């Protein structure tokens, strides 16, 4: 029994090691918390992102990510093998530093956001800082990224990547912060193991 009590704090500590945390709270006009059961509908209606994977899949998986977060890069790579059966919607947020918004805008407005994201994450994960992006961001794109960041706050998330999905086995709306392996992500989404 004591081992179980020790394991929970240890697991919580390890979860923090697989996610990037925000340094300062974002100010939002609407700070109404979003409960997990409503999260998918709210993100579908209010989130601004790009789609990767199986575009016709019925149950999208929403990922709020900061372009400067290496854990988000690891989750991107873990999601790639699932693109044939899962529709991912990636929503850029700005939490970590001054590069977050311009890089998020560059990915969001790219002619091929999936290709831009792949290039960006490879660069970020090899310590090259990600894609270069203009510090001049169109006001509507900056507003979209700020709105995504406010959604992250309203979801009660304190770190990225933050995943919101419907588990295919249980039908429950599930959320998780942090990077996952492809196998863990497959289980989290309730997909059949390959």
C-alpha positions in Angstrom: 0.0 0.0 0.0 2.8 2.4 0.9 4.4 1.7 -2.5 1.3 2.8 -4.3 1.3 6.1 -2.4 4.9 6.7 -3.4 4.2 5.7 -7.0 1.6 8.3 -7.6 3.7 11.4 -6.7 6.6 9.8 -8.7 4.4 9.4 -11.8 3.1 12.9 -11.5 6.7 14.2 -11.3 7.7 12.2 -14.4 4.7 13.6 -16.3 6.0 17.1 -15.7 9.3 16.0 -17.3 7.5 15.3 -20.6 5.8 18.6 -21.0 6.7 22.3 -21.2 5.1 24.5 -18.6 4.0 28.1 -19.1 6.0 30.8 -17.3 3.3 33.4 -17.0 -0.4 33.3 -17.2 -2.1 34.6 -20.3 -4.7 37.3 -19.9 -8.0 36.3 -21.4 -11.3 38.1 -22.0 -13.2 34.8 -21.4 -11.8 32.9 -18.5 -14.7 30.5 -18.1 -13.3 27.1 -17.4 -14.0 24.4 -20.0 -15.1 21.1 -18.5 -13.6 17.9 -20.2 -17.0 16.7 -21.6 -17.4 20.1 -23.5 -13.7 20.4 -24.5 -14.0 18.8 -28.0 -17.0 21.0 -28.9 -15.3 24.2 -27.7 -12.1 23.4 -29.5 -13.9 22.6 -32.7 -15.8 25.9 -32.6 -13.2 28.2 -31.3 -9.7 26.7 -31.9 -7.6 27.7 -34.9 -5.2 25.1 -36.2 -4.2 22.8 -39.0 -5.2 19.3 -39.7 -2.8 16.3 -40.1 -3.5 12.7 -40.7 -6.8 11.1 -41.7 -8.8 14.1 -42.8 -12.1 12.1 -43.0 -11.8 10.5 -39.5 -14.9 11.1 -37.5 -13.3 11.9 -34.1 -10.6 14.5 -34.3 -7.8 14.7 -31.7 -6.9 18.2 -30.7 -3.3 19.0 -29.7 -2.4 22.4 -28.2 1.3 23.0 -28.7 4.0 25.6 -28.4 6.4 25.7 -31.4 9.3 26.1 -28.9 8.4 23.0 -26.9 10.6 20.0 -27.6 8.0 17.7 -25.9 5.5 18.9 -28.5 8.1 17.9 -31.2 8.3 14.4 -29.6 4.5 14.1 -29.7 4.4 15.2 -33.3 6.9 12.4 -34.2 4.9 9.9 -32.1 1.7 10.9 -34.0 3.1 10.4 -37.5 2.6 6.6 -37.5 -1.1 7.2 -36.6 -1.8 9.6 -39.4 -3.3 6.9 -41.6 -6.2 6.4 -39.1 -6.4 9.5 -36.9 -7.3 13.1 -37.7 -5.1 15.4 -35.6 -5.8 19.1 -35.3 -2.8 21.0 -34.1 -3.5 24.4 -32.4 -0.5 26.6 -31.8 -0.2 28.5 -28.6 2.3 31.0 -27.2 3.7 30.2 -23.8 7.4 29.8 -23.8 9.2 32.7 -25.5 9.2 35.4 -28.2 9.7 32.8 -31.0 6.5 30.9 -30.1 4.0 33.3 -31.9 6.0 33.9 -35.1 6.8 30.2 -35.5 3.2 29.2 -34.8 2.0 31.8 -37.3 4.5 30.5 -39.9 3.3 26.9 -39.5 -0.4 27.9 -39.4 -0.2 30.0 -42.6 2.2 27.8 -44.6 0.9 26.4 -47.9 1.5 22.9 -46.5 1.3 23.2 -42.6 2.1 19.5 -42.2 5.3 19.8 -44.1 6.2 23.0 -42.3 5.5 21.4 -38.9 7.7 18.3 -39.8 10.6 20.6 -40.9 10.2 22.8 -37.8 10.1 19.9 -35.4 13.1 18.2 -36.9 15.0 21.5 -36.6 13.8 22.0 -33.0 14.7 18.5 -31.9 18.2 18.7 -33.3 18.7 21.9 -31.3 18.6 24.2 -34.3 15.7 26.3 -32.9 13.0 25.5 -35.4 12.1 27.2 -38.7 12.9 30.9 -39.1 9.9 33.1 -39.0 9.2 36.8 -39.4 8.5 38.6 -36.2 5.8 40.5 -38.1 2.7 38.5 -37.6 -0.6 39.3 -39.2 -3.0 40.6 -36.6 -5.7 38.0 -37.3 -3.1 35.2 -37.0 -1.7 36.6 -33.8 -5.3 36.9 -32.4 -5.9 33.2 -33.3 -2.8 32.1 -31.5 -3.8 34.2 -28.4 -7.3 32.7 -28.5 -5.8 29.2 -28.6 -3.6 30.1 -25.6 -6.7 31.3 -23.8 -8.4 28.0 -24.6 -5.5 26.2 -23.1 -5.9 28.2 -19.9 -9.6 27.6 -19.8 -9.0 23.9 -20.1 -7.0 24.1 -16.9 -3.8 23.0 -18.6 -0.5 24.2 -17.2 1.8 22.7 -19.8 2.0 21.6 -23.5 1.5 19.5 -25.4 -2.0 19.2 -24.2 -4.2 16.6 -26.0 -8.0 16.5 -26.0 -9.7 13.5 -27.7 -12.5 11.0 -27.5 -11.3 7.5 -26.5 -12.4 5.2 -29.2 -13.0 2.3 -26.8 -14.8 4.1 -24.0 -16.3 7.1 -25.8 -15.1 9.3 -22.9 -13.5 12.6 -23.6 -9.9 12.3 -22.4 -7.1 14.9 -21.8 -3.4 14.6 -21.2 -0.5 16.8 -20.9 3.0 15.8 -22.1 4.7 13.8 -24.8 3.8 10.2 -25.4 5.3 7.4 -27.3 3.3 6.1 -30.3 2.3 3.1 -28.3 1.1 5.2 -25.3 -0.7 7.6 -27.6 -2.5 4.6 -29.3 -3.7 3.3 -26.0 -4.7 6.8 -24.8 -6.9 7.2 -27.9 -8.3 3.7 -27.5 -7.1 2.5 -30.8 -6.4 -1.1 -31.6 -2.7 -1.9 -31.2 -1.0 -2.6 -34.5 
